[in-house]
C-alpha cells in the first residue's frame, strides 16, 4: 500500500491571517517551511511514498506560499532521501 501526504501550505494561524498582512511577515513563512520540513523528513523516515502540494493559485490571494512551486518542491526534496515530491498542478506545462 502506498501512502502520501498532501498539503495546502498556509502562512500563519487563522488569527494571524485575519489580523492582516500575514503574507508580508517573513517569520510566518519561515515557520511554515520549518513545520512542513519536519513533517516531510518524518514521512520519509517512516516510508511514505510521496508528498504533494497544491498549485499556488489555490492559496488565498496575497498569501501565496510560492510563486514558483517547483522551487518549493526542490527545497523539501533536498531534505529527504527517497520520498517523491510534486505539485498537483502547474499551470505553465498544462
VEXTOR-933977 format. One record per residue: x, y, z of N, C-alpha, C in turn; chain; residue in one letter; residue number from 1. Coordinates in steps of 0.2 Angstrom, whole numbers, plus 5000, padded with zeros to 4 digits. Each point is the difference from the previous one (the first is absolute). Layout:
<atom <X,Y,Z>,<X,Y,Z>,<X,Y,Z>,"A","A",NUM>
...
//
This chain:
<atom <5004,4994,5000>,<4996,5006,5000>,<5004,5006,5000>,"A","X",1>
<atom <4999,5005,4996>,<5003,5006,5000>,<4997,5006,5004>,"A","X",2>
<atom <5004,5004,5003>,<4997,5005,5004>,<5003,5007,4998>,"A","X",3>
<atom <4996,5005,5000>,<5003,5006,4998>,<4997,5006,5005>,"A","X",4>
<atom <5004,5005,5000>,<4998,5006,5003>,<4998,5005,4995>,"A","X",5>
<atom <4995,5004,5002>,<4997,5006,4995>,<5000,5006,5005>,"A","X",6>
<atom <5002,5005,4997>,<5000,5007,5004>,<4998,5005,4996>,"A","X",7>
<atom <4996,5005,5003>,<4998,5006,4998>,<5004,5005,5004>,"A","X",8>
<atom <5006,5001,4999>,<5004,5004,5005>,<4997,5007,5001>,"A","X",9>
<atom <5000,5002,5006>,<4997,5006,5003>,<5004,5004,5004>,"A","X",10>
<atom <5000,5006,4999>,<5005,5005,5005>,<4996,5002,5006>,"A","X",11>
<atom <5002,4998,5006>,<4996,5002,5006>,<4994,4997,5002>,"A","X",12>
<atom <4998,5001,5006>,<4994,4997,5002>,<4994,5005,4997>,"A","X",13>
<atom <4994,4997,5002>,<4994,5004,4998>,<5000,5007,5003>,"A","X",14>
<atom <5002,5001,5006>,<5000,5006,5003>,<5006,5005,4997>,"A","X",15>
<atom <5005,4997,4998>,<5006,5004,4997>,<4998,5002,4993>,"A","X",16>
<atom <4996,4996,4997>,<4998,5002,4993>,<4995,5005,5000>,"A","X",17>
<atom <4995,4999,5005>,<4995,5005,5001>,<5002,5007,5002>,"A","X",18>
<atom <5006,5000,5004>,<5002,5006,5002>,<5003,5005,4994>,"A","X",19>
<atom <5001,4997,4995>,<5002,5003,4994>,<5008,5000,4998>,"A","X",20>
<atom <5001,5000,4994>,<5007,5000,4997>,<5005,4994,5002>,"A","X",21>
<atom <4997,4994,5001>,<5003,4995,5002>,<5006,4998,4995>,"A","X",22>
<atom <4998,5001,4994>,<5004,4999,4994>,<5006,5004,5000>,"A","X",23>
<atom <5001,5005,5004>,<5005,5005,5000>,<5005,4999,5006>,"A","X",24>
<atom <4998,4994,5004>,<5004,4999,5006>,<5005,4994,4999>,"A","X",25>
<atom <5006,5001,4999>,<5005,4995,4999>,<5000,4995,5005>,"A","X",26>
<atom <4999,5001,5006>,<5000,4995,5006>,<4995,4995,4999>,"A","X",27>
<atom <4994,5002,4997>,<4995,4995,4999>,<5002,4995,4994>,"A","X",28>
<atom <5003,5003,4995>,<5002,4996,4994>,<5006,4995,5003>,"A","X",29>
<atom <5004,5002,5004>,<5006,4996,5002>,<4997,4995,5005>,"A","X",30>
<atom <4995,5001,5004>,<4997,4995,5004>,<4996,4995,4996>,"A","X",31>
<atom <4997,5002,4995>,<4996,4995,4996>,<5005,4995,4996>,"A","X",32>
<atom <5006,5003,4998>,<5005,4996,4997>,<5003,4995,5005>,"A","X",33>
<atom <5001,5002,5006>,<5003,4996,5005>,<4995,4994,5002>,"A","X",34>
<atom <4994,5002,5001>,<4995,4995,5002>,<4999,4995,4994>,"A","X",35>
<atom <4999,5002,4994>,<4999,4995,4995>,<5007,4996,4999>,"A","X",36>
<atom <5006,5003,5000>,<5006,4996,5000>,<5000,4995,5005>,"A","X",37>
<atom <4998,5001,5006>,<5000,4995,5005>,<4995,4994,4998>,"A","X",38>
<atom <4994,5002,4998>,<4995,4995,4998>,<5003,4996,4994>,"A","X",39>
<atom <5003,5003,4995>,<5003,4996,4994>,<5005,4996,5002>,"A","X",40>
<atom <5005,5002,5004>,<5006,4996,5002>,<4997,4994,5004>,"A","X",41>
<atom <4995,5001,5005>,<4997,4994,5003>,<4997,4995,4996>,"A","X",42>
<atom <4996,5003,4995>,<4996,4995,4995>,<5006,4996,4996>,"A","X",43>
<atom <5005,5003,4998>,<5005,4997,4997>,<5003,4994,5004>,"A","X",44>
<atom <5002,5002,5006>,<5002,4995,5005>,<4995,4994,5001>,"A","X",45>
<atom <4994,5002,5000>,<4995,4995,5001>,<4998,4996,4994>,"A","X",46>
<atom <5003,5001,4994>,<4998,4996,4994>,<4994,5003,4996>,"A","X",47>
<atom <4998,5006,5001>,<4995,5003,4996>,<5003,5000,4993>,"A","X",48>
<atom <4995,4999,4995>,<5002,5000,4993>,<5001,5007,4997>,"A","X",49>
<atom <4996,5005,5002>,<5000,5006,4996>,<4997,5006,5005>,"A","X",50>
<atom <5002,5006,4998>,<4997,5006,5003>,<4998,5005,4994>,"A","X",51>
<atom <4994,5003,5000>,<4998,5004,4995>,<4997,5006,5003>,"A","X",52>
<atom <5000,5006,4996>,<4998,5006,5002>,<4995,5003,4994>,"A","X",53>
<atom <4995,5004,5003>,<4996,5003,4995>,<5004,5005,4996>,"A","X",54>
<atom <4997,5001,4994>,<5003,5005,4995>,<4999,5007,5004>,"A","X",55>
<atom <5004,5005,4999>,<4999,5006,5004>,<4994,5004,4999>,"A","X",56>
<atom <4996,4999,4994>,<4994,5004,4999>,<4995,4998,5005>,"A","X",57>
<atom <5000,4994,5004>,<4995,4998,5005>,<5001,5004,5006>,"A","X",58>
<atom <5005,5004,5001>,<5001,5003,5006>,<4996,5007,5000>,"A","X",59>
<atom <4999,5003,5006>,<4997,5006,5001>,<5004,5005,4997>,"A","X",60>
<atom <4997,5004,4996>,<5003,5005,4996>,<5004,5005,5005>,"A","X",61>
<atom <5007,5001,4998>,<5004,5004,5005>,<5004,4995,5005>,"A","X",62>
<atom <4998,4994,5000>,<5003,4996,5005>,<5003,4994,4997>,"A","X",63>
<atom <5002,5000,4993>,<5003,4995,4997>,<5007,4998,5003>,"A","X",64>
<atom <5000,4993,5001>,<5006,4998,5003>,<5006,5000,4995>,"A","X",65>
<atom <4999,4999,4994>,<5005,5000,4995>,<4998,5002,4993>,"A","X",66>
<atom <5003,5005,4997>,<4998,5002,4993>,<5004,4995,4996>,"A","X",67>
<atom <5004,4996,5002>,<5003,4995,4996>,<5000,4993,5004>,"A","X",68>
<atom <4994,4996,4999>,<4999,4994,5003>,<5006,4995,5000>,"A","X",69>
<atom <5003,5000,4994>,<5006,4995,4999>,<5005,5001,5005>,"A","X",70>
<atom <5002,5006,5001>,<5005,5002,5005>,<4998,4998,5007>,"A","X",71>
<atom <4994,5000,5002>,<4997,4998,5006>,<5001,4992,5001>,"A","X",72>
<atom <4999,4997,4994>,<5001,4993,5000>,<5007,4998,5001>,"A","X",73>
<atom <5005,5004,4997>,<5007,4998,5000>,<5002,5001,5008>,"A","X",74>
<atom <4998,5006,5003>,<5002,5001,5007>,<4998,4994,5004>,"A","X",75>
<atom <4994,4997,4999>,<4999,4994,5005>,<5003,4994,4997>,"A","X",76>
<atom <5001,4999,4994>,<5003,4994,4997>,<5008,5000,5003>,"A","X",77>
<atom <5003,5005,5000>,<5007,5001,5002>,<5001,4997,5007>,"A","X",78>
<atom <4994,5000,5004>,<5001,4998,5007>,<4998,4992,5001>,"A","X",79>
<atom <4999,4997,4995>,<4997,4993,5000>,<5005,4995,4997>,"A","X",80>
<atom <4999,4994,5001>,<5004,4995,4996>,<4996,4996,4995>,"A","X",81>
<atom <4994,4999,5000>,<4996,4996,4995>,<4993,5002,4999>,"A","X",82>
<atom <4997,5004,5004>,<4993,5002,4999>,<5000,5004,4993>,"A","X",83>
<atom <4994,4999,4997>,<4999,5004,4993>,<4996,5006,5002>,"A","X",84>
<atom <5002,5005,4997>,<4997,5007,5002>,<4997,5003,4993>,"A","X",85>
<atom <4994,5003,5001>,<4997,5002,4993>,<4995,5005,5002>,"A","X",86>
<atom <4998,5003,4994>,<4994,5005,5000>,<4994,4996,4997>,"A","X",87>
<atom <4994,5002,5003>,<4994,4997,4997>,<4998,5004,4993>,"A","X",88>
<atom <5003,5005,4999>,<4999,5004,4994>,<5005,5005,4999>,"A","X",89>
<atom <5002,5001,4994>,<5004,5006,4998>,<4998,5003,4994>,"A","X",90>
<atom <4998,5006,5000>,<4996,5003,4994>,<5004,5000,4994>,"A","X",91>
<atom <5006,5002,5000>,<5004,5001,4994>,<5000,4993,4995>,"A","X",92>
<atom <5002,4995,5003>,<5000,4994,4995>,<4993,4997,4998>,"A","X",93>
<atom <4995,5002,5004>,<4994,4998,4999>,<4997,5004,4994>,"A","X",94>
//
